[in-house]
Amino acid sequence: MAPRHKYEHPLYQEFRASAPRTGLAVDTPLGPGTVVGHNARYGDAQAVAVSEPEE
């Protein structure tokens, strides 16, 4: 994958290539969720768990 910026560190390039894309549906410990952001510095992605409506 080509770097976005001329001086982008290879660690960030690797993270970007392997991280789940924003908007992707994922499984979380709290149930299904959606990826809403990334933190390449710490190597993680943030997801919001989607709760099902109570009946």
Backbone as JSON, one array per atom type, in Angstrom:
{
  "sequence": "MAPRHKYEHPLYQEFRASAPRTGLAVDTPLGPGTVVGHNARYGDAQAVAVSEPEE",
  "N": [[0.86, -1.18, 0.0], [0.62, 2.15, -0.88], [2.13, 4.97, 0.74], [0.16, 7.47, 2.4], [1.11, 9.95, 3.0], [4.15, 11.65, 2.31], [6.1, 11.22, 4.29], [5.12, 9.22, 5.94], [5.2, 6.92, 8.59], [6.24, 3.48, 8.44], [4.92, 1.78, 10.28], [2.39, 2.95, 10.67], [1.42, 2.67, 8.1], [1.21, -0.13, 7.91], [-0.69, -0.62, 9.94], [-2.93, 0.75, 8.93], [-3.42, -0.79, 6.66], [-4.24, -3.21, 7.75], [-6.27, -2.74, 9.59], [-9.78, -2.8, 10.49], [-12.18, -1.4, 8.29], [-13.73, 1.86, 8.56], [-17.14, 1.98, 9.43], [-17.6, -0.67, 9.01], [-19.3, -3.66, 9.9], [-18.89, -5.31, 12.95], [-18.08, -7.85, 15.42], [-18.36, -7.38, 18.87], [-17.35, -7.55, 22.37], [-19.68, -6.79, 23.63], [-21.66, -7.35, 21.9], [-23.03, -7.12, 18.51], [-21.53, -4.55, 16.46], [-20.4, -1.38, 15.07], [-17.61, -0.14, 13.32], [-16.23, 2.9, 14.22], [-14.03, 4.51, 14.35], [-10.39, 4.93, 14.47], [-7.24, 4.32, 16.12], [-4.23, 4.62, 15.4], [-1.85, 4.97, 16.71], [-2.03, 3.51, 19.08], [-2.76, 1.14, 18.01], [-5.43, 0.25, 17.68], [-8.99, -0.1, 17.04], [-12.01, 1.73, 17.27], [-15.26, 0.82, 18.19], [-18.81, 0.99, 18.08], [-21.2, -0.52, 19.99], [-24.17, -2.01, 18.91], [-27.3, -1.85, 20.18], [-30.14, -3.93, 20.54], [-33.58, -3.15, 20.1], [-35.7, -3.18, 22.96], [-38.44, -5.36, 23.66]],
  "CA": [[0.0, 0.0, 0.0], [1.41, 3.38, -0.96], [1.89, 5.88, 1.87], [-0.7, 8.63, 2.14], [1.95, 11.14, 3.12], [5.52, 11.37, 1.91], [6.92, 10.79, 5.42], [4.34, 8.37, 6.83], [5.98, 5.82, 9.17], [5.75, 2.16, 8.0], [4.0, 1.23, 11.28], [1.06, 3.47, 10.37], [1.0, 2.05, 6.84], [0.8, -1.5, 8.22], [-1.93, -0.56, 10.7], [-4.0, 1.15, 8.01], [-3.69, -1.89, 5.74], [-4.85, -4.35, 8.43], [-7.38, -2.33, 10.47], [-11.1, -2.86, 9.86], [-12.61, -0.12, 7.71], [-14.79, 2.6, 9.24], [-18.46, 1.61, 8.93], [-17.7, -2.13, 8.91], [-19.99, -4.35, 11.0], [-17.97, -6.19, 13.68], [-18.56, -8.43, 16.68], [-17.68, -6.84, 20.04], [-17.73, -8.28, 23.58], [-21.03, -6.38, 24.03], [-22.59, -7.7, 20.83], [-22.69, -6.55, 17.2], [-21.23, -3.13, 16.47], [-19.91, -0.76, 13.85], [-16.36, 0.57, 13.51], [-16.46, 4.34, 14.09], [-12.77, 5.24, 14.34], [-9.15, 4.2, 14.65], [-6.15, 4.97, 16.83], [-3.05, 3.91, 14.92], [-0.78, 5.08, 17.71], [-2.19, 2.41, 20.02], [-3.07, -0.06, 17.25], [-6.78, -0.27, 17.9], [-10.13, 0.5, 16.35], [-13.14, 1.95, 18.16], [-16.53, 0.37, 17.64], [-20.0, 1.26, 18.89], [-22.08, -1.69, 20.03], [-25.55, -1.71, 18.54], [-28.23, -2.59, 21.04], [-31.42, -4.25, 19.91], [-34.69, -2.57, 20.87], [-36.39, -4.09, 23.88], [-39.86, -5.52, 23.32]],
  "C": [[0.89, 1.23, 0.0], [1.11, 4.29, 0.23], [0.99, 7.04, 1.46], [0.12, 9.9, 2.11], [3.38, 10.73, 2.81], [6.35, 10.77, 3.05], [6.17, 9.9, 6.4], [5.18, 7.16, 7.28], [5.39, 4.48, 8.72], [4.77, 1.52, 8.99], [2.57, 1.69, 11.01], [0.53, 2.88, 9.07], [0.49, 0.64, 7.08], [-0.52, -1.52, 8.97], [-3.1, -0.26, 9.77], [-4.39, 0.02, 7.08], [-4.44, -3.04, 6.43], [-6.06, -4.01, 9.29], [-8.72, -2.48, 9.74], [-11.53, -1.46, 9.39], [-13.72, 0.52, 8.53], [-16.13, 2.24, 8.59], [-18.67, 0.11, 8.83], [-18.42, -2.7, 10.12], [-19.01, -5.34, 11.62], [-18.67, -6.78, 14.89], [-17.72, -7.85, 17.81], [-18.07, -7.7, 21.25], [-19.16, -7.95, 24.05], [-22.08, -6.71, 22.97], [-22.16, -7.07, 19.52], [-22.44, -5.06, 17.31], [-20.75, -2.66, 15.13], [-18.63, -0.01, 14.17], [-16.6, 2.05, 13.25], [-15.16, 5.14, 14.07], [-11.59, 4.34, 14.58], [-8.18, 5.02, 15.49], [-4.89, 4.19, 16.46], [-1.92, 3.93, 15.93], [-0.83, 3.91, 18.69], [-2.58, 1.11, 19.32], [-4.45, -0.63, 17.5], [-7.82, 0.49, 17.09], [-11.25, 0.66, 17.37], [-14.42, 1.53, 17.44], [-17.65, 0.73, 18.61], [-20.88, 0.02, 18.82], [-23.5, -1.25, 19.73], [-26.47, -2.54, 19.41], [-29.54, -2.81, 20.29], [-32.54, -3.65, 20.74], [-35.37, -3.61, 21.76], [-37.87, -4.17, 23.51], [-40.66, -5.76, 24.58]]
}
